[in-house]
Amino acid sequence: MIPGGGQPNMQQLLQQAQKMQQDLAQAQEELARTEVDGQAGGGLVKATVNGSGELRGLVIDPKAVDPEDTETLADLVVAAVQAANENAQQLQQQKLGPLTQGLGGMPGLPF
């Protein structure tokens, strides 16, 4: 007969869960420090976000500024920020994906 009636070792499961949480927290901290760029208009507008998607910088080439057409500039800014956020989401998937898959079935965890 299997010791413990074949039940998983709860202490070992708890340790594994704590390690996964620590790894996840470390990866999230790393994402917050990592900067990702996105651009629009062939590089006329560049946005920088951190790995969490927070806007950290915006560079607008003077060639993109036309006082008669601020709508196009606004569209380029939005597109650059969206591109940067898409890149940040890809980075999140790379960093967090393997970690969150291991946490999927554990009660009390937000995944």
ABEGO torsion letter per residue (X at the ends): XBBGGGBBBAAAAAAAAAAAAAAAAAAAAAAAABBBBBBBGGGABBBBBBAAGBBABBBBBAAABBAABAAAAAAAAAAAAAAAAAAAAAAAAAAAAAAAAAAAABBGBAX
